[in-house]
Amino acid sequence: MTQVTVLMGARRRRDWSDEERLEILREAFSPGACVTHVARRHDVSRGLIYLWRRTALRHVQEAFVPAVIEDDLGSVAGMSVAVEPEAAIVLELTDGRRMRISATAPPALAVAALKAMR
């Protein structure tokens, strides 16, 4: 059975809300999902799903701001000693990098770091 969508009026394109786009992206790129099947189910072209993903990734990358924290707790007589406190939270990223948040970190710093990772 074939389904046809007829768009009436001056507008020739459908508009998806950000929530709808996000839901389609989650479904399309969840483990074991097939983008083609998700695209057919939502009557969206595969290329548009990939375009939405690139746009979303670009926004996430633009929102990330690296943080640099310096303190003089590790300096002894002019020599720098690397003292790494035990981490309470360790986030392992897909590219092999790690983010460690120590148990002594101020809560505001931990919240800011975790928000930056979103």
Contacts in CASP RR format, 6 or more apart in sequence:
PFRMAT RR
TARGET T0000
AUTHOR 0000-0000-0000
METHOD contacts of the structure
MODEL  1
MTQVTVLMGARRRRDWSDEERLEILREAFSPGACVTHVARRHDVSRGLIY
LWRRTALRHVQEAFVPAVIEDDLGSVAGMSVAVEPEAAIVLELTDGRRMR
ISATAPPALAVAALKAMR
3 43 0 8 1.000
5 14 0 8 1.000
5 43 0 8 1.000
7 13 0 8 1.000
7 14 0 8 1.000
16 24 0 8 1.000
16 44 0 8 1.000
21 52 0 8 1.000
21 56 0 8 1.000
22 56 0 8 1.000
24 38 0 8 1.000
24 42 0 8 1.000
24 44 0 8 1.000
24 49 0 8 1.000
24 52 0 8 1.000
25 49 0 8 1.000
25 52 0 8 1.000
25 53 0 8 1.000
25 56 0 8 1.000
27 33 0 8 1.000
27 38 0 8 1.000
28 35 0 8 1.000
28 38 0 8 1.000
28 39 0 8 1.000
28 49 0 8 1.000
28 53 0 8 1.000
29 35 0 8 1.000
29 53 0 8 1.000
35 46 0 8 1.000
35 49 0 8 1.000
35 50 0 8 1.000
36 46 0 8 1.000
38 49 0 8 1.000
39 45 0 8 1.000
39 46 0 8 1.000
39 47 0 8 1.000
39 48 0 8 1.000
39 49 0 8 1.000
60 118 0 8 1.000
63 116 0 8 1.000
64 116 0 8 1.000
65 116 0 8 1.000
67 112 0 8 1.000
67 113 0 8 1.000
67 116 0 8 1.000
69 109 0 8 1.000
73 83 0 8 1.000
74 80 0 8 1.000
74 81 0 8 1.000
74 82 0 8 1.000
74 83 0 8 1.000
75 81 0 8 1.000
84 100 0 8 1.000
85 102 0 8 1.000
85 103 0 8 1.000
85 104 0 8 1.000
86 102 0 8 1.000
86 103 0 8 1.000
87 100 0 8 1.000
87 101 0 8 1.000
87 102 0 8 1.000
87 103 0 8 1.000
88 101 0 8 1.000
88 102 0 8 1.000
88 103 0 8 1.000
88 105 0 8 1.000
89 99 0 8 1.000
89 100 0 8 1.000
89 101 0 8 1.000
89 110 0 8 1.000
90 98 0 8 1.000
90 99 0 8 1.000
90 100 0 8 1.000
90 101 0 8 1.000
91 98 0 8 1.000
91 99 0 8 1.000
91 100 0 8 1.000
91 101 0 8 1.000
91 117 0 8 1.000
92 98 0 8 1.000
93 99 0 8 1.000
99 113 0 8 1.000
99 117 0 8 1.000
101 109 0 8 1.000
101 110 0 8 1.000
101 113 0 8 1.000
101 114 0 8 1.000
END
